[in-house]
């Protein structure tokens, strides 16, 4: 059984919990502070702009990075549907996983002016909107771990309330994600 060390309200932890829930994977969750100290330090060091990473143990395997966890879960507990094998599809999933890091969000670009931050946000959202105009999901006509990685970023940060009205395809995609079997909602507040 998977042991998952995390903060309840961490965005990165939510994306992994969401994936495990959708897959029906059994896991026990423990507080991040209960993880071995060296793993806590590594996870914090490996963190991207969203904050401290969770830690996952599955037998002897120990993972400290959300993308690695989503990739592992898709291969160990699901089929090719969640992480395709063909080189073009695999490359596209990885491209979206990089976008899911959120480097283009206003809160992660403190050195930019307010206008530059909003321009980057608009560029990022427009990229996602353009993709979703031609497909139901980020890499085609079925969900992948790319959708699971991007969903918390776009919904749990609070940006959707004020901005998404200009991005109707993103709004439709958010609704589609929420209808996936075993979907669990994001925590009300996030500890990033």
Order of alpha helices (4+ residues) and beta strands (2+ residues): beta-alpha-beta-alpha-beta-beta-alpha-alpha-alpha-alpha-alpha-alpha
